[in-house]
Amino acid sequence: MNLKTLLLAGILAASSALASAAQPPKIIDMGAASSRTWGGILRFGQDISIPPGATVSGDITGIGSEVSVEGRIQGSVNVIGGKAYVNSAVDGDLNAIGSELILGPQAWIGGELYTLGGHVEQDPDAVVRGSTVNAPAMGGGTTAMMGLWAMLAWMFFWIKILAAAGWLFLAALAGFLFASLLNKTSDALQTSPGKSFLLGVAAWPLAGLVSIALLVSLLGIPLIPPLVISMSFLTLWGYLGVCNWVGRKYLHAQKAWLACLLGALVINALALIPVAGKFIWFTALLFGLGASITAVVSMSVEPPEPPHPADFPATF
């Protein structure tokens, strides 16, 4: 098994990670306008049909799906544990793992044709510009094994969906139960954004140095877990504070729970942007961590409110 085989076998795990960044599957009407252009498509256990004349500006990945391609694909086609019929131009590679693949007379593959197990029928007029590699099956149960992997990938996809929904519920619940504290964290970010960012950048490295010092001292080892837990909590709380700040400032949400929910939706949506999204998400963590530390310090040094005159006993 060469490196390409390993990479293609790993597409199952990669596709589940990409599922969170992919747009919802697009249902393409066979009677739609032939000039319609679509983005990349990823489906688990659902069929994909690209009509003649349509263009897909991205990759197509079908796991446990039947894929019919008769339009232009400006990317690659990946089929895992399913069936595929290709009778048009594919600019990238055509990869089929444990699948039945049919190449029609108008099929034109700009990259490589790579198959692992399964069955391949290629029309004599079909063109493959790159190399053609047909890796041997990994035993008689290759297709069944790929189907099992496809089912596991499908399950993992829904686990990620449920986890995202659970996180949004947690954000809204925190805003409902701890509105005052979250508002103080958001206020700290609003009034001191530069200070919050610098504290966020320095906090975890300083915590690491303190942990090393505690580890060297031996006697301080029991303090390391509470330190890590505290820093993790401050990071999580700060992220919720950033969500609250985004919801209040830019979405004009009045209720803290609604601000947290909307802010979490916006930040998580921005995090789906390739490369830049991870930078946005990580920056939000840094700002939030610094803001939560600032809020905690300000609350600890905040002088108590002077007693109200009505609290003093009357004197005669």
C-alpha positions as YAML, in Angstrom:
chain: A
units: angstrom
residues:
- id: 1
  name: MET
  ca: [0.00, 0.00, 0.00]
- id: 2
  name: ASN
  ca: [1.64, 3.24, -1.15]
- id: 3
  name: LEU
  ca: [1.36, 6.74, 0.26]
- id: 4
  name: LYS
  ca: [-1.53, 7.65, -2.06]
- id: 5
  name: THR
  ca: [-3.50, 4.70, -0.73]
- id: 6
  name: LEU
  ca: [-2.97, 5.83, 2.84]
- id: 7
  name: LEU
  ca: [-3.93, 9.38, 1.98]
- id: 8
  name: LEU
  ca: [-7.11, 8.29, 0.24]
- id: 9
  name: ALA
  ca: [-8.03, 5.98, 3.08]
- id: 10
  name: GLY
  ca: [-7.62, 8.98, 5.39]
- id: 11
  name: ILE
  ca: [-10.18, 10.96, 3.40]
- id: 12
  name: LEU
  ca: [-12.87, 9.47, 5.61]
- id: 13
  name: ALA
  ca: [-11.52, 11.19, 8.69]
- id: 14
  name: ALA
  ca: [-10.78, 14.36, 6.77]
- id: 15
  name: SER
  ca: [-14.26, 14.48, 5.28]
- id: 16
  name: SER
  ca: [-15.86, 14.36, 8.72]
- id: 17
  name: ALA
  ca: [-13.72, 17.32, 9.79]
- id: 18
  name: LEU
  ca: [-14.60, 19.18, 6.63]
- id: 19
  name: ALA
  ca: [-18.29, 18.54, 7.20]
- id: 20
  name: SER
  ca: [-18.42, 21.33, 9.79]
- id: 21
  name: ALA
  ca: [-16.89, 23.75, 7.30]
- id: 22
  name: ALA
  ca: [-18.96, 22.65, 4.32]
- id: 23
  name: GLN
  ca: [-22.20, 24.28, 3.36]
- id: 24
  name: PRO
  ca: [-25.36, 22.18, 3.65]
- id: 25
  name: PRO
  ca: [-25.78, 19.80, 0.70]
- id: 26
  name: LYS
  ca: [-27.30, 21.47, -2.34]
- id: 27
  name: ILE
  ca: [-30.18, 19.69, -4.06]
- id: 28
  name: ILE
  ca: [-29.64, 20.12, -7.78]
- id: 29
  name: ASP
  ca: [-32.77, 19.99, -9.89]
- id: 30
  name: MET
  ca: [-32.16, 18.11, -13.14]
- id: 31
  name: GLY
  ca: [-34.46, 20.60, -14.82]
- id: 32
  name: ALA
  ca: [-32.63, 23.66, -13.52]
- id: 33
  name: ALA
  ca: [-30.99, 26.14, -15.83]
- id: 34
  name: SER
  ca: [-27.95, 24.53, -17.42]
- id: 35
  name: SER
  ca: [-25.79, 27.59, -16.74]
- id: 36
  name: ARG
  ca: [-26.25, 27.34, -12.97]
- id: 37
  name: THR
  ca: [-23.02, 27.30, -10.94]
- id: 38
  name: TRP
  ca: [-22.78, 25.53, -7.58]
- id: 39
  name: GLY
  ca: [-20.19, 25.38, -4.81]
- id: 40
  name: GLY
  ca: [-18.47, 22.28, -3.46]
- id: 41
  name: ILE
  ca: [-20.72, 19.41, -2.32]
- id: 42
  name: LEU
  ca: [-20.30, 16.94, 0.53]
- id: 43
  name: ARG
  ca: [-22.92, 14.29, 1.29]
- id: 44
  name: PHE
  ca: [-23.19, 11.30, 3.58]
- id: 45
  name: GLY
  ca: [-25.55, 8.56, 2.37]
- id: 46
  name: GLN
  ca: [-27.36, 10.93, -0.02]
- id: 47
  name: ASP
  ca: [-27.19, 10.90, -3.79]
- id: 48
  name: ILE
  ca: [-25.47, 13.63, -5.80]
- id: 49
  name: SER
  ca: [-26.59, 14.49, -9.35]
- id: 50
  name: ILE
  ca: [-24.89, 17.15, -11.48]
- id: 51
  name: PRO
  ca: [-26.90, 17.81, -14.67]
- id: 52
  name: PRO
  ca: [-25.36, 18.52, -18.08]
- id: 53
  name: GLY
  ca: [-24.21, 22.13, -18.44]
- id: 54
  name: ALA
  ca: [-24.05, 22.81, -14.69]
- id: 55
  name: THR
  ca: [-20.73, 23.77, -13.08]
- id: 56
  name: VAL
  ca: [-19.49, 22.88, -9.60]
- id: 57
  name: SER
  ca: [-16.73, 25.23, -8.44]
- id: 58
  name: GLY
  ca: [-15.20, 22.90, -5.88]
- id: 59
  name: ASP
  ca: [-14.81, 19.27, -4.91]
- id: 60
  name: ILE
  ca: [-17.56, 16.66, -4.78]
- id: 61
  name: THR
  ca: [-17.36, 14.05, -2.03]
- id: 62
  name: GLY
  ca: [-19.94, 11.32, -1.63]
- id: 63
  name: ILE
  ca: [-19.70, 8.82, 1.22]
- id: 64
  name: GLY
  ca: [-22.08, 5.89, 0.83]
- id: 65
  name: SER
  ca: [-23.71, 7.81, -2.02]
- id: 66
  name: GLU
  ca: [-24.57, 7.40, -5.69]
- id: 67
  name: VAL
  ca: [-22.86, 10.16, -7.66]
- id: 68
  name: SER
  ca: [-23.86, 11.11, -11.20]
- id: 69
  name: VAL
  ca: [-21.65, 13.70, -12.89]
- id: 70
  name: GLU
  ca: [-22.62, 15.08, -16.30]
- id: 71
  name: GLY
  ca: [-21.63, 18.70, -15.68]
- id: 72
  name: ARG
  ca: [-18.30, 20.52, -15.34]
- id: 73
  name: ILE
  ca: [-16.44, 19.90, -12.06]
- id: 74
  name: GLN
  ca: [-13.80, 22.53, -11.25]
- id: 75
  name: GLY
  ca: [-12.23, 20.33, -8.60]
- id: 76
  name: SER
  ca: [-11.97, 16.64, -7.73]
- id: 77
  name: VAL
  ca: [-14.56, 13.90, -7.36]
- id: 78
  name: ASN
  ca: [-14.26, 11.55, -4.36]
- id: 79
  name: VAL
  ca: [-16.53, 8.54, -3.92]
- id: 80
  name: ILE
  ca: [-16.28, 6.25, -0.91]
- id: 81
  name: GLY
  ca: [-18.34, 3.10, -0.50]
- id: 82
  name: GLY
  ca: [-20.84, 4.01, -3.22]
- id: 83
  name: LYS
  ca: [-21.38, 4.28, -6.97]
- id: 84
  name: ALA
  ca: [-20.27, 6.90, -9.48]
- id: 85
  name: TYR
  ca: [-21.07, 7.67, -13.11]
- id: 86
  name: VAL
  ca: [-18.86, 10.33, -14.72]
- id: 87
  name: ASN
  ca: [-19.52, 11.54, -18.25]
- id: 88
  name: SER
  ca: [-18.11, 15.09, -18.30]
- id: 89
  name: ALA
  ca: [-15.00, 17.13, -17.55]
- id: 90
  name: VAL
  ca: [-13.40, 16.89, -14.10]
- id: 91
  name: ASP
  ca: [-10.51, 19.31, -13.73]
- id: 92
  name: GLY
  ca: [-8.99, 17.55, -10.70]
- id: 93
  name: ASP
  ca: [-8.59, 13.93, -9.65]
- id: 94
  name: LEU
  ca: [-11.17, 11.16, -9.63]
- id: 95
  name: ASN
  ca: [-10.82, 8.99, -6.52]
- id: 96
  name: ALA
  ca: [-13.00, 5.95, -5.87]
- id: 97
  name: ILE
  ca: [-12.58, 3.83, -2.75]
- id: 98
  name: GLY
  ca: [-14.54, 0.61, -2.50]
- id: 99
  name: SER
  ca: [-16.95, 1.91, -5.11]
- id: 100
  name: GLU
  ca: [-18.42, 1.02, -8.49]
- id: 101
  name: LEU
  ca: [-17.12, 3.53, -11.05]
- id: 102
  name: ILE
  ca: [-18.31, 4.02, -14.64]
- id: 103
  name: LEU
  ca: [-16.58, 6.45, -17.02]
- id: 104
  name: GLY
  ca: [-18.74, 7.44, -20.00]
- id: 105
  name: PRO
  ca: [-17.53, 8.35, -23.50]
- id: 106
  name: GLN
  ca: [-17.42, 12.10, -22.69]
- id: 107
  name: ALA
  ca: [-15.51, 11.68, -19.45]
- id: 108
  name: TRP
  ca: [-12.39, 13.87, -19.25]
- id: 109
  name: ILE
  ca: [-10.25, 13.68, -16.11]
- id: 110
  name: GLY
  ca: [-7.61, 16.42, -15.82]
- id: 111
  name: GLY
  ca: [-5.80, 14.79, -12.91]
- id: 112
  name: GLU
  ca: [-5.28, 11.24, -11.76]
- id: 113
  name: LEU
  ca: [-7.72, 8.35, -11.73]
- id: 114
  name: TYR
  ca: [-7.22, 6.40, -8.53]
- id: 115
  name: THR
  ca: [-9.30, 3.45, -7.41]
- id: 116
  name: LEU
  ca: [-8.98, 1.23, -4.37]
- id: 117
  name: GLY
  ca: [-11.05, -1.94, -4.62]
- id: 118
  name: GLY
  ca: [-14.48, -1.85, -6.16]
- id: 119
  name: HIS
  ca: [-15.24, -2.17, -9.88]
- id: 120
  name: VAL
  ca: [-14.29, 0.14, -12.76]
- id: 121
  name: GLU
  ca: [-15.77, 0.37, -16.26]
- id: 122
  name: GLN
  ca: [-14.07, 2.85, -18.60]
- id: 123
  name: ASP
  ca: [-15.35, 3.71, -22.07]
- id: 124
  name: PRO
  ca: [-12.62, 3.63, -24.74]
- id: 125
  name: ASP
  ca: [-13.30, 7.31, -25.55]
- id: 126
  name: ALA
  ca: [-12.88, 8.43, -21.93]
- id: 127
  name: VAL
  ca: [-9.75, 10.54, -21.36]
- id: 128
  name: VAL
  ca: [-7.55, 10.55, -18.24]
- id: 129
  name: ARG
  ca: [-4.74, 13.14, -18.49]
- id: 130
  name: GLY
  ca: [-2.92, 11.97, -15.39]
- id: 131
  name: SER
  ca: [-1.84, 8.54, -14.31]
- id: 132
  name: THR
  ca: [-4.29, 5.73, -13.64]
- id: 133
  name: VAL
  ca: [-3.73, 3.72, -10.48]
- id: 134
  name: ASN
  ca: [-5.89, 0.74, -9.54]
- id: 135
  name: ALA
  ca: [-4.76, -0.37, -6.10]
- id: 136
  name: PRO
  ca: [-5.58, -3.95, -5.11]
- id: 137
  name: ALA
  ca: [-8.47, -4.54, -2.75]
- id: 138
  name: MET
  ca: [-7.73, -5.05, 0.92]
- id: 139
  name: GLY
  ca: [-9.38, -8.46, 0.92]
- id: 140
  name: GLY
  ca: [-12.77, -9.61, -0.29]
- id: 141
  name: GLY
  ca: [-14.67, -7.38, 2.12]
- id: 142
  name: THR
  ca: [-13.31, -4.07, 0.86]
- id: 143
  name: THR
  ca: [-16.66, -2.62, -0.16]
- id: 144
  name: ALA
  ca: [-18.29, -3.74, 3.07]
- id: 145
  name: MET
  ca: [-15.44, -2.24, 5.08]
- id: 146
  name: MET
  ca: [-15.73, 1.06, 3.21]
- id: 147
  name: GLY
  ca: [-19.45, 1.06, 3.86]
- id: 148
  name: LEU
  ca: [-18.75, 0.57, 7.56]
- id: 149
  name: TRP
  ca: [-16.28, 3.46, 7.51]
- id: 150
  name: ALA
  ca: [-18.84, 5.59, 5.69]
- id: 151
  name: MET
  ca: [-21.41, 4.80, 8.40]
- id: 152
  name: LEU
  ca: [-18.91, 5.73, 11.12]
- id: 153
  name: ALA
  ca: [-18.11, 9.00, 9.32]
- id: 154
  name: TRP
  ca: [-21.85, 9.73, 9.09]
- id: 155
  name: MET
  ca: [-22.25, 9.09, 12.81]
- id: 156
  name: PHE
  ca: [-19.28, 11.32, 13.62]
- id: 157
  name: PHE
  ca: [-20.76, 14.08, 11.45]
- id: 158
  name: TRP
  ca: [-23.97, 14.08, 13.48]
- id: 159
  name: ILE
  ca: [-22.01, 13.96, 16.72]
- id: 160
  name: LYS
  ca: [-20.29, 17.16, 15.63]
- id: 161
  name: ILE
  ca: [-23.67, 18.71, 14.79]
- id: 162
  name: LEU
  ca: [-25.06, 17.78, 18.21]
- id: 163
  name: ALA
  ca: [-21.91, 19.09, 19.89]
- id: 164
  name: ALA
  ca: [-22.30, 22.43, 18.10]
- id: 165
  name: ALA
  ca: [-25.96, 22.62, 19.17]
- id: 166
  name: GLY
  ca: [-24.95, 21.77, 22.73]
- id: 167
  name: TRP
  ca: [-22.38, 24.56, 22.73]
- id: 168
  name: LEU
  ca: [-24.98, 27.09, 21.57]
- id: 169
  name: PHE
  ca: [-27.33, 25.91, 24.33]
- id: 170
  name: LEU
  ca: [-24.51, 26.29, 26.88]
- id: 171
  name: ALA
  ca: [-23.83, 29.83, 25.69]
- id: 172
  name: ALA
  ca: [-27.50, 30.80, 26.00]
- id: 173
  name: LEU
  ca: [-27.79, 29.10, 29.41]
- id: 174
  name: ALA
  ca: [-24.72, 30.90, 30.74]
- id: 175
  name: GLY
  ca: [-26.14, 34.22, 29.55]
- id: 176
  name: PHE
  ca: [-29.44, 33.46, 31.27]
- id: 177
  name: LEU
  ca: [-27.94, 32.37, 34.61]
- id: 178
  name: PHE
  ca: [-24.93, 34.69, 34.86]
- id: 179
  name: ALA
  ca: [-25.97, 37.77, 32.91]
- id: 180
  name: SER
  ca: [-24.38, 40.25, 35.32]
- id: 181
  name: LEU
  ca: [-20.99, 38.52, 35.39]
- id: 182
  name: LEU
  ca: [-20.91, 38.09, 31.62]
- id: 183
  name: ASN
  ca: [-21.82, 41.73, 31.13]
- id: 184
  name: LYS
  ca: [-18.88, 42.73, 33.36]
- id: 185
  name: THR
  ca: [-16.56, 40.61, 31.22]
- id: 186
  name: SER
  ca: [-17.94, 42.20, 28.06]
- id: 187
  name: ASP
  ca: [-17.56, 45.67, 29.60]
- id: 188
  name: ALA
  ca: [-13.92, 44.92, 30.39]
- id: 189
  name: LEU
  ca: [-13.37, 44.00, 26.75]
- id: 190
  name: GLN
  ca: [-15.20, 47.12, 25.58]
- id: 191
  name: THR
  ca: [-13.28, 49.53, 27.81]
- id: 192
  name: SER
  ca: [-9.82, 47.92, 27.63]
- id: 193
  name: PRO
  ca: [-9.46, 45.90, 24.41]
- id: 194
  name: GLY
  ca: [-5.69, 46.38, 24.19]
- id: 195
  name: LYS
  ca: [-5.12, 45.38, 27.79]
- id: 196
  name: SER
  ca: [-7.41, 42.38, 27.35]
- id: 197
  name: PHE
  ca: [-5.52, 41.17, 24.30]
- id: 198
  name: LEU
  ca: [-2.09, 41.51, 25.95]
- id: 199
  name: LEU
  ca: [-3.28, 39.69, 29.06]
- id: 200
  name: GLY
  ca: [-4.76, 36.94, 26.89]
- id: 201
  name: VAL
  ca: [-1.49, 36.51, 24.99]
- id: 202
  name: ALA
  ca: [0.59, 36.35, 28.17]
- id: 203
  name: ALA
  ca: [-1.74, 34.36, 30.43]
- id: 204
  name: TRP
  ca: [-1.15, 30.80, 29.27]
- id: 205
  name: PRO
  ca: [2.65, 31.16, 28.82]
- id: 206
  name: LEU
  ca: [2.87, 32.60, 32.35]
- id: 207
  name: ALA
  ca: [0.70, 29.76, 33.63]
- id: 208
  name: GLY
  ca: [3.07, 27.33, 31.94]
- id: 209
  name: LEU
  ca: [6.10, 28.90, 33.62]
- id: 210
  name: VAL
  ca: [4.36, 28.82, 36.99]
- id: 211
  name: SER
  ca: [3.47, 25.16, 36.45]
- id: 212
  name: ILE
  ca: [7.11, 24.34, 35.67]
- id: 213
  name: ALA
  ca: [8.23, 26.14, 38.84]
- id: 214
  name: LEU
  ca: [5.65, 24.25, 40.89]
- id: 215
  name: LEU
  ca: [6.74, 20.99, 39.30]
- id: 216
  name: VAL
  ca: [10.41, 21.65, 40.10]
- id: 217
  name: SER
  ca: [9.58, 22.51, 43.69]
- id: 218
  name: LEU
  ca: [7.80, 19.16, 44.13]
- id: 219
  name: LEU
  ca: [5.77, 20.58, 47.00]
- id: 220
  name: GLY
  ca: [3.79, 22.68, 44.54]
- id: 221
  name: ILE
  ca: [2.76, 19.77, 42.30]
- id: 222
  name: PRO
  ca: [-0.74, 19.52, 43.89]
- id: 223
  name: LEU
  ca: [-1.33, 23.14, 42.83]
- id: 224
  name: ILE
  ca: [-0.81, 22.44, 39.11]
- id: 225
  name: PRO
  ca: [-4.22, 20.82, 38.40]
- id: 226
  name: PRO
  ca: [-6.18, 23.67, 40.07]
- id: 227
  name: LEU
  ca: [-4.11, 26.18, 38.08]
- id: 228
  name: VAL
  ca: [-4.84, 24.44, 34.79]
- id: 229
  name: ILE
  ca: [-8.53, 24.10, 35.64]
- id: 230
  name: SER
  ca: [-8.74, 27.78, 36.60]
- id: 231
  name: MET
  ca: [-7.06, 28.90, 33.39]
- id: 232
  name: SER
  ca: [-9.34, 26.65, 31.31]
- id: 233
  name: PHE
  ca: [-12.40, 28.06, 33.05]
- id: 234
  name: LEU
  ca: [-11.23, 31.64, 32.51]
- id: 235
  name: THR
  ca: [-10.62, 30.88, 28.82]
- id: 236
  name: LEU
  ca: [-14.09, 29.38, 28.41]
- id: 237
  name: TRP
  ca: [-15.71, 32.20, 30.37]
- id: 238
  name: GLY
  ca: [-13.84, 34.79, 28.36]
- id: 239
  name: TYR
  ca: [-15.01, 33.22, 25.12]
- id: 240
  name: LEU
  ca: [-18.59, 33.46, 26.36]
- id: 241
  name: GLY
  ca: [-17.88, 37.08, 27.25]
- id: 242
  name: VAL
  ca: [-16.73, 37.76, 23.69]
- id: 243
  name: CYS
  ca: [-19.90, 36.11, 22.35]
- id: 244
  name: ASN
  ca: [-21.94, 38.34, 24.67]
- id: 245
  name: TRP
  ca: [-20.00, 41.41, 23.53]
- id: 246
  name: VAL
  ca: [-20.55, 40.61, 19.84]
- id: 247
  name: GLY
  ca: [-24.26, 40.02, 20.42]
- id: 248
  name: ARG
  ca: [-24.68, 43.26, 22.37]
- id: 249
  name: LYS
  ca: [-22.51, 45.55, 20.25]
- id: 250
  name: TYR
  ca: [-23.16, 44.37, 16.70]
- id: 251
  name: LEU
  ca: [-26.48, 42.53, 16.90]
- id: 252
  name: HIS
  ca: [-28.05, 44.88, 19.48]
- id: 253
  name: ALA
  ca: [-29.37, 42.06, 21.64]
- id: 254
  name: GLN
  ca: [-30.69, 43.36, 24.94]
- id: 255
  name: LYS
  ca: [-30.89, 40.08, 26.84]
- id: 256
  name: ALA
  ca: [-27.59, 38.46, 27.82]
- id: 257
  name: TRP
  ca: [-28.75, 34.96, 26.86]
- id: 258
  name: LEU
  ca: [-29.76, 36.14, 23.40]
- id: 259
  name: ALA
  ca: [-26.54, 38.12, 22.99]
- id: 260
  name: CYS
  ca: [-24.47, 35.04, 23.91]
- id: 261
  name: LEU
  ca: [-26.43, 32.83, 21.56]
- id: 262
  name: LEU
  ca: [-26.23, 35.19, 18.58]
- id: 263
  name: GLY
  ca: [-22.59, 36.03, 19.26]
- id: 264
  name: ALA
  ca: [-21.68, 32.34, 19.43]
- id: 265
  name: LEU
  ca: [-23.45, 31.76, 16.12]
- id: 266
  name: VAL
  ca: [-21.51, 34.60, 14.47]
- id: 267
  name: ILE
  ca: [-18.09, 33.58, 15.82]
- id: 268
  name: ASN
  ca: [-18.62, 29.90, 15.03]
- id: 269
  name: ALA
  ca: [-19.75, 30.82, 11.52]
- id: 270
  name: LEU
  ca: [-16.66, 32.98, 11.00]
- id: 271
  name: ALA
  ca: [-14.51, 30.11, 12.31]
- id: 272
  name: LEU
  ca: [-15.63, 28.04, 9.31]
- id: 273
  name: ILE
  ca: [-13.70, 30.31, 6.93]
- id: 274
  name: PRO
  ca: [-10.59, 28.42, 5.78]
- id: 275
  name: VAL
  ca: [-7.40, 29.58, 7.52]
- id: 276
  name: ALA
  ca: [-8.74, 33.02, 8.47]
- id: 277
  name: GLY
  ca: [-11.55, 31.43, 10.46]
- id: 278
  name: LYS
  ca: [-9.15, 29.67, 12.82]
- id: 279
  name: PHE
  ca: [-7.28, 32.94, 13.29]
- id: 280
  name: ILE
  ca: [-10.54, 34.74, 14.16]
- id: 281
  name: TRP
  ca: [-11.53, 32.02, 16.62]
- id: 282
  name: PHE
  ca: [-8.12, 31.99, 18.32]
- id: 283
  name: THR
  ca: [-8.07, 35.80, 18.52]
- id: 284
  name: ALA
  ca: [-11.50, 35.72, 20.17]
- id: 285
  name: LEU
  ca: [-10.10, 33.30, 22.76]
- id: 286
  name: LEU
  ca: [-7.20, 35.63, 23.53]
- id: 287
  name: PHE
  ca: [-9.41, 38.71, 23.88]
- id: 288
  name: GLY
  ca: [-11.87, 36.78, 26.01]
- id: 289
  name: LEU
  ca: [-9.23, 35.34, 28.33]
- id: 290
  name: GLY
  ca: [-7.74, 38.77, 28.94]
- id: 291
  name: ALA
  ca: [-11.18, 40.30, 29.49]
- id: 292
  name: SER
  ca: [-12.16, 37.63, 32.00]
- id: 293
  name: ILE
  ca: [-8.92, 38.17, 33.94]
- id: 294
  name: THR
  ca: [-9.50, 41.93, 33.90]
- id: 295
  name: ALA
  ca: [-13.07, 41.47, 35.14]
- id: 296
  name: VAL
  ca: [-11.98, 39.15, 37.96]
- id: 297
  name: VAL
  ca: [-9.25, 41.54, 39.10]
- id: 298
  name: SER
  ca: [-11.56, 44.56, 38.96]
- id: 299
  name: MET
  ca: [-14.21, 42.76, 41.02]
- id: 300
  name: SER
  ca: [-11.65, 41.67, 43.62]
- id: 301
  name: VAL
  ca: [-10.29, 45.21, 44.15]
- id: 302
  name: GLU
  ca: [-13.60, 46.99, 43.74]
- id: 303
  name: PRO
  ca: [-14.33, 48.92, 46.96]
- id: 304
  name: PRO
  ca: [-17.59, 48.04, 48.69]
- id: 305
  name: GLU
  ca: [-20.49, 50.35, 48.18]
- id: 306
  name: PRO
  ca: [-20.98, 52.86, 51.02]
- id: 307
  name: PRO
  ca: [-23.96, 52.05, 53.19]
- id: 308
  name: HIS
  ca: [-27.18, 53.81, 52.35]
- id: 309
  name: PRO
  ca: [-28.22, 56.48, 54.92]
- id: 310
  name: ALA
  ca: [-31.34, 54.46, 55.62]
- id: 311
  name: ASP
  ca: [-29.10, 51.64, 56.86]
- id: 312
  name: PHE
  ca: [-27.84, 53.72, 59.81]
- id: 313
  name: PRO
  ca: [-29.86, 53.50, 63.03]
- id: 314
  name: ALA
  ca: [-31.77, 56.62, 63.92]
- id: 315
  name: THR
  ca: [-30.30, 58.70, 66.77]
- id: 316
  name: PHE
  ca: [-32.17, 60.94, 69.13]
...
